[in-house]
Amino acid sequence: MAGAKRPDTDPFGLLMPMLELLGDITNRRVLDAGCGEGYLARALADRGARVTGIDLSPRLIEQARDKDPDGRIDYQVADLSQTLPAMAGSFHAAASAVIDRHVADYFDSGAVSPYRGLWEAGIKAYYHHRTLEDYLDAFQAGGLRLIKLADIAALAGSHKPDAYLPPGGRFPRFMLLAFRKPIREQ
């Protein structure tokens, strides 16, 4: 199919809508919040952004650095649900993509569970769940403003509609949030 992303490069159909929301990010400082092993951070850097990837898991940050041998991306271990004053006002935009299948209760902010795929590969990394409210508060505390919330449907035929949810799980569907640093009036 022309224009379609290969399933191994964008299996959930989230990357292209996210990049479209961000627009031209060339030479812009962009935060990949909850960067994991750096998939989104690398895509942002490929589009010319100056990327900082932050995740709470040291093992995932280690993997991200291993996948960025040129050191184009600044990876840091930090908890984005906490205020990080040193980073306030540092970014022009923030992006995050999370497929949340790790906890059974969306509202259990702070829940910790094994990062399934990595554990199966023998890497003991943990997923630290945060709610949308936690992320919004953190981004706003960092000086970013929400400019768009977009609901994204699963790619047709890629998964059963509820394949992302554990039995009895409570989660919203995919959402992309676009944040920007406000332009100060001169």
Secondary structure, 3 states (H helix, E strand, C coil): CCCCCCCCCCCCCCHHHHHHHHCCCCCCEEEEECCCCCHHHHHHHHCCCEEEEEECCHHHHHHHHHCCCCCCCEEEECCCCCCCHHHCCCCCEEECCCCCCCCCECCCCCCEEECHHHHHCCCCCEEECCCHHHHHHHHHHCCCEEEEEEECCCCCCCCCCCCCCCCCCECCCCEEEEEECCCCCC
